Amino acid sequence: MTGAEFKPNKGATMAWVRALDALKILEDQPDTPLAAHIAAAAAAHADRPALIASEESLSYAALAARINRYAHWGLAEALPPGATIALLMPNSPDYAAIWLGLTRIGCVVALLNTNLTGEALIHGIRAAGATHLIVAVALLPAIREILSRLPVIHVLAHGKTDQFPDIAALIERFPDTEPHIPPFHQPRGNATALLIYTSGTTGLPKAATVPHRRLVEWSFWFAGMMDAQAEDRLYNCLPMYHSVGGVVAIGAMLVRGGAVVIRERFSASRFWDDIAAENCSIFQYIGELCRYLNNAPPSATPPQHRLRLACGNGLRGEVWESFQSRFKIPQILEFYAATEGSVSLYNCEGKPGAIGRVPAYLAHRFPVALIRIDADSNTPLRDLSGHCIPCIPGEAGEAIGRIPSDSLTNFYTDGAASEKKILRGVFADGDAWFRTGDLMRKDQAGYYYFLDRLGDTFRWKGENVATTEVAAVLAACPGIAQAVVYGVAIPGHDGRAGMATIVTTENFDITTLPARLTTLPDYARPLFIRLRPAIDITGTFKFKTADLAREGYNTSDPVWFHDRQTATMRPLDEALKSEITSGSLKL
């Protein structure tokens, strides 16, 4: 669809108006935590469903009672304000109740990625400075494996086990009424509520600090953008340890009396039946899910549904129109937002492929810019005056967002990592901007388009992959002398698949590699392994990763494919390439 043919959604302006109007609550109640807003909704919608799951569902009254019990438990445990509790659980109604209850009394909850094991999991817990850990019984093996290497920490299971106390049983001893919260336990709006992990652009996952005010802002903003009503039911199969699946999807519905249908994971085969059976009106997506659904056989006609809106991010232009048309989705609300930063974009008009735009009348409120960067070093280019150079329409550059002078800049628990995200003296001496690490372009009409990640991360299966973490695992394998990891595009697939170029010694055995890679989450395991006698480096002794990524798996060097179905390494030939690009082989 060309720009001339595109007709913007007539309700775009109203979406902005509703969202801005919803945020007025922050002016009236700047320090009210999200749990208190949900308690107010529960008073008005007590008997209506709030969180619906296969194993358990909670009405608003039951959710408020559960939140209160967790708050009572935290007070009885004498958890001080600012104490951090790490949470390692799959999606469930209790997941939300736990962090809402504990943040209500001023505690901080670290939402751990349930795919992490070993060193990466240890790093996540240490980065949070957690004193307590709540872990689902099903995930206890990962904790038992590392327990001796953790700092002193109090472990509670969610479910019955002989080794640790069962938090789900413990809270039943406490009242379900709203607790008396001492003044020093009342969190301020700028106090940290959650730690949500993000790869950023370098290194291992970082613990991004999310203050109470931002949780409320996200919830009410998206409630306005989506025009959330008490009659709405939102389908959420995204991980609740992420900001979208765990906060946006939940909060936007709960502050308006709507319901959230929670599923532990996405299932393409059950999706449409589930949507229809649960009478859902909104679907929270990432682009990869839409592509999976679109790739289903044409005969897989979905049942009648009442979806009025799909809201999410990462829906590529080549999938957008066919997905919307085939499955009769009246409206798609694509957005872009950084968990830790000050950049957000919203495509209220429904322009296929765009991640959003900023209306002229809101440019002062959403200051976003694209700047030119050096392709090899990923550092900003500057003019003779020392200022950054803005991109012209159609030119690719890094997206940055201006940091207000009164904003906090402790983006992560790691102060040094926070400072690296700040770019100073951008367009004027003394100004400060947040670096997203994302490459974008903007067209003449002002629409932004996501192109790729900068630095040493890439996105695959909806997850950010830290290349340094993967390279470290490879380098520890017998017979691997050097390893460099990067992402490569595969036709017909969103994101970038993992690929590694390695230099080996005589004792290397490629057949043992799949077993060695099981210490990594599935999405982080490289699909392609390229063998080279040496890896080219720059004058500053850095690997020429950009060159390797450009070459991808189309090279004369030996390349092996990591077949997930057989857990084997297969030589990559033209026939296998055809299987991969055609979509006939599950990646």
N, C-alpha and C positions, 0 to 999 in steps of 0.2 A: 504494500500500500504506500503510495507516494504521499509527500506532504500535502500536495494540492488536493488529493482525494480524501484526506483525513478530515473528519468532522468531529470536533471535540465534544465530549459528553456535556450536555447542557447543564448538568448539575454540578460541574466542577467548582464554580464559584461558591455555591452553597456549601460544598464540602469544606472549603477553607473557612467559611463563616461559622459553620457549626463547630469546627475544631477550635478556632480562636475563642469562640464563646464558651466552650467547655473549659478552657484553661483559666477562665476568670475565677474558678474555685481556688486557684493558687494564690490569688490576691487576697481572698477572704480568709483562707485557711493555709497559710504558708508552711506550717509545721505539722499539719495533720498527716499521719502515716496512712498508707494505702489500706491497712487492716481496719482502721477506724472508718474510712469511707465505705468499705465493704460491710461493716457492722451497720452503718446507716442504711445501706441498701437492703440488708437482711431484715431490718425493722419494717421496711415497706413491702418486702416480697417474701416473707417468712416461709410460706409453704411452696413457693415456686422452686423448680429444680435449679441448682446452681452448677454443680459439677457431676457429670454423668460418665461412668466408666463401666466396663464389663463386670468387674468384680465388686464395685461399690459405687453408689451414687449418693450425693449429699444435697439436701434442700438448702436454701439460704439459712434457715434456722439451724440446721445441723452443721453447716459449715462454720457459722459464727460460734456455735458451741465448741466445735473442734479447735478452732483458732484460740478460743479462750482457755481451753484446757492446756494447750501447749504453752501459752503465756503464763498460766499458773505454775506449770511445771518448771519453767525457766526461773521464775521468781523464787520458788521453793528450793531450787538448786543453787540459789544465790549467784546466778550468772551475772557478772557486772555489765553495765552498759559498755558496748564496744567489744565484748567477748565474741569470738568467732567460732561458729559451729559449722563444720563441713557436712554437706548432705550428698550422699551417694545412693540414689534410688532411681528406678525407672519411673516413667510417667504414671501418676495416680492422683486421685483427689487429695490424699493425705500429703502428697508432696507440696502442694500449694498451702495447705493448712499449716504445715510445719514452719515454713519460712515466714508466712504471714504472722503466725503467733509469736515467733521468736523475735522478729524485727519489731513487733509492736512494743516490746519491752526494751528496745534499744540494742539488742544483740545484732551481730552481723552474721549472715548465712552465706557460706561459700558453696556455690552450685557446681559440684564436680561432674565432669564428663564421664558417663557410665562406661565408655569404651576404654578408658585408661587403665593400664596395669603397670606394675613394676616401677621403674624409675620415674616415668612420667606422672604416675599417680602420687608417688612420694613428693615429687616437685610441687604438684598442685596443693597438697595438704600443707607443706612447709611454707609455700608462698602466701598462703592464707593466714598463717600463724594460728591455726585452729587449736583450741583446747579440747573440743569435743567433736566426735564424728558419729553421725547417724547413718547407718548403712542397711540397705535391704538384705534380707537373709540370702537371697539368690546371688548377691554380689560379695558376700563374705569371703569366698575363696581368694579374691584379689587382695583383700585386706589382710587375711592371715599370712599371705605370702610375704608381705612387706612390714608386718607389725613390729618386728624386732628392730627395724631400721627407722621407724618413725620416732619423732620426739615424743615426750610423755603426753599421752592423749587418752581421753576417756571415751571408749567405744560403746555405743548403744546400737543394738540391732533393731530393725523395724520388722518384727515378726519373732516367733518363738525360736529360741536356740539355747543350748545349755551353756554356751561360752560367755554370752554378753546379755545384759538386761534388755528386755523388750520394751522399747519406748511406747509402742502402741498400747501395751497393757498398762504401763506406768501411768499414762495420762488419764486413764479411766478412774483413777483415785481422786482426781481433782475436779472441782466444780466446773460447770459449763457456763457459769455466769461471767460477765465481764469483770476482770480483776481490778482491784485498786492498784493503780500504777503510781509508785512514788515519783515525785517531780524529777529526780535525777535519772529515772528510767524512761522519761518521756523524750523520745528522739527529736532532735531539731531537723528541719528540712534539708540542711546541707550535710547531715551526718550520714555516714555510709550505712546502707541497709543490706545490700547484696554484693558479693564478689562473683562476677561472671567471667569465665575464662575465654580469652581470645588469643589467637596466635599473633595478632598484630602483623608486623612485617619482618620481624627477626626473632630467632631463637625459639625456646620452649614456650608453651602457653603462659600468658601473663594473667594475673588476677586483676581484672578491671573493676574499679570501685564504682558502684552505682548508688548514689544518695537517695534518700527517701523522696525528695522532691522530684527526682527524675522518674521514679516508679509511678508517682501520681500523675506526672506530666504525660508519660507514655500512655497510661490507661485512659485518661480523659481525652487526650488528643485523638487517639485512634477510635474511641467511642464516638467522637464527633465526626471524624473522617468517614467512618463506616455507617454513620447514622444508626448506631446500635439502639435497639429497643428491647423491652422486656420479652417480646414474643420471639426474639432471635435465638437461634441455636447455632453456635459456631463449632465446626469440626476441626479438632486439633490433634494431629498425629506427629507434630514436630517435637523434638526433644525439649523437655521442660528445663534442662540446664542451660538452654540458650535464651537470649533476651526475648526473641519473638515468641517461641512456643511456651516459655515459662512465665512471661510477664505481659507482653502485649496481648496475646490471644486470651489470656485469663482475665487480666485486669480490665480490658475494654468492655468485656461482657458483664463482669461482676459489678462494676460501678453503675450499670444501667439496668440491672435486674434480669439480664439475659442468661442463657445457659451455655456451658462449654461441654461438648462431647469429647472426652479424652480417650485416646487410644495410645497404647505403648509404642507402636511403630506403624509405619505406612504399609499397606498391603494393596497392591494394584488390583488383585483379583477380587478383593472384598470391598474395595472403596465405594463404588457406586451403590451397591446394595446397602452398605452401612449408612451412606448419606441419606438414602431414601427411608430406611427403617427408622433412623433417628430424627427424621423430619428437619434436617439441617438447612439453614438459610444462608450461612456464610462458611467458607472454606479458607483456612489459613494455609498458604502454600509456600514452598520454595520451588524454583523453576524446575529442578530435577524431577519432582513429583509429577508436575504437569507433563513433562516429556514422557515419563513412564506411561502415564494414562493415554497419551496421544499415540504411543507406539503399540497399544493393544490392538488385536485383530479387529478389522471393521465390523465383524459379526458380533463383537462384544458391545452391543447396544445397551447403554445404561438404562435403568428403570426411570420412571418419572421422578423428578426431584423438584424441590422448591428453592434451590440455590438462587439467591439474588445477587451475590457478590463473592468474588474470589479475591483475597487480599494477601499480598506477600511480596517476595523479592526474588530476582534471578530468572524471571520468565523472558527468555530470549525471543527476539522478533520472529525468527523462523518457526517458532512453535506457537506463539501467541494467537494469531488469527485462526489457525486450524483448530486449536484447542478450544477457543471461545465459541467458534461456529459449530464444531462437531458436538460439543457437550452442552450447547445452549446456555452459556453463562451470560446473563444480562450485562454484568459489569465486572471489570477487572481493575483493581486498585493496586498498582505496582508502587513500591517505595524503596528508598535506600536510606539507611541510617547506620551510624557507627555507635556501637554499644557504649564506648568510652568517650566519644568525642562530640564535637559541636556541628556536625554536618548531617543534614537530613534533606531528602528530596521526595516529592510525592507526585505521582502521575495521575492526578484526579481526572484529567481529560480522557484517559484511556488510549493514549497514542501507542500503538504496538511497538515493542522493543525499547521504549524509553523508560528510564528509571525515575523521571520526574522533571519538573521545572519549577522555577520560583517566579510567581507573578510579580510584575513590576511594582505593584503597590505593597509587596511584602519583602522586597529586596533588602530593606534595612533590618528586617527581623531574621532573615535567613541568609546571611552573607556567605556565599559559596563562590569559589573561583577555581579556575584551572590554570596551572602554571607549567611552563616548559621545564623539562628535566633532562639531564644528561643520560642517554640511553644505557651507558655502561656502568656508571656509578650510582644512578638513581638520585643524584643530588640536583637541587634546583639550579637552573641557569640564572645568572644575574646580569643586569645591564651595567653601564659605566658608573651609575650612581650607587650601585650595590643592591638595588632592589630586584625582586623577582620579575620575570617577564610573563605577562598574562598570555594565554593562548588565544588565537583568533578562532572564529567559528570553523568547525570541522577539524581542528588540530587537536591531537591527543596530548593530554597533560595530566599531572597529578591533581586530584581534587583536594582542596583545602577549605577549611571553614574558620572564620574569624572568631577568636576567643574574646568574649567581653571582658573588660577590665576587672569586673567584680566576680568573675567565675573562678571556681576552684580548678587547679591544674594538676591535682593528684589523680591522674587517670588510672594509674595502677598502684598496687601496693609497693612496687619497686620504683623509688623516686627517680633513679637514673633512666629507667625505661620511659617514665612520664616525660622527662625533659627531652628525650629524643623525638617525641611526637610534636614538639612545639617548634615552629618556624618563626623566627623573629626578623624584624626589619623587612617585611615582605613587600609592601607597597608604600610604606612610610616608616621613617625612623621610629623605633619603639613599639610598633604594632606586633601582635602575636597571633599566629594562625595554627590550627590543628592540622597535622598531616594525616590523611586517611591511608596512604600507601596504595591507593587505587588509581588506576589509569582510566580516564574517561575522555569523552569528547562532547562538545555542545554544538547543536546545529543553529542555523540562522534564527529559528523560531524560539530558541532558548531551551529546547529539550536536551537533557543530558542522557548519555548512553555509556553504560559500563563496558570497558574493554578487557581489563585484566588486572591482576595483582602485581604490585611492585615488590622488590626485595626477594626474600627467600621463603615465601609461602605461596601456596596455590590452593585452590578450592576444588574439592572432589567429593561427590555424593553429599553435597550440602555441608561439608566440614572443611575447616581450614587445616591444611597440612603444613607443619613446620619442617622444612627440608633438613635443617640441622639435626633434628631429632632422628629422622629416618637415616641420615648419613652416619650418625653415630652408631646405630644398630648394625648397619652394613659393615662399618669399619671394624666392628668387634667380631665379625664372622671369620673363621679360619680361611686363610688364603686370599683375603681382600686387603690390598695394600693402601688403596685410595678409593674414595667414593664421593661422587657429587650427585646431588638429587635435584630434580626440577620437574615442572609440570608440562605436559604436552597435550595439545588438542587432538581429539578423535572425532571425526565427522559423525554427526548424529548424537553426540553426547554433550551434556552441559559440563562446564568446568574444565579442569585439566587433570589428566591421569598421571599418576606418578611414574617417573622414569629415572633410572640411575645409570650413570656411566662409571664403571669400576676398572681399576687396574689390579690384576691378580698375580699371585705367586704360583709356584708349581703345585702346591698342595691344595689348590682350590677345586672344589667339587660343586658344580652348579646344581646338581640334583638335591643337595642338602639345603639349598637356600629357602624353599618354602617353609620348612620347619623352623628355621632360624628367624623368619620374619613374623612368626606368630606372637612375638612379644609386642608388636605394634598393633594398633586398632586396624580393622580390616580396610578402612578407607585410606589408611596411610601406607599400606604395603605397595611398593612399586609394581606396576603391571609389566614394565619393560626394563630389561637389564642389557645395557650395551657394554661390550668388552673392548677395551683399548689398551695398547701397550703403554700409553702415557696420556695424561690429560693436560691440554694446553693451559698455561697460566699467563696472567697479565704481568706488567712490569712491577706491580706491587705484590706479586706472588698470590694473587687470587685466581681461582678457577674461572675460565671463560665460559661461565654457565649460560650466558645469553646465546652464545654461538651453538652450544649443544642443544638448547631448547629449540632454536630455530631449525636445526637439522632434524630433531625429533627421532622417530624410529625409521625414517627413510634414509638409511645410510648403508655404505658398503661394509661397515664393521659388523661382526657377529652380534645379533640381537636376540635375546630370549624373552619369551612371553610367559608370565606367571599365570597359569590357568587355574582359576579359583575352583572350578568344578572338580578337577582331578588332583588338585594340590601338587601339580608338577610344573616343571619348566619345559617349554616347548620351543624349538628353534622357530624364529619368525620368518616365514616364507610368504610368497605372494598369496597362496591359498589361505593361509591363516589370517593375513591382513584383510582379505576379502570377508572372512567370517566376522572379524572384529568390527569393520566399518559398516557392514550390512546390518549389524544389530542381532545377528543370529546366535552370537556367542555372548553369554552373560558375563559382564565385567564386574 
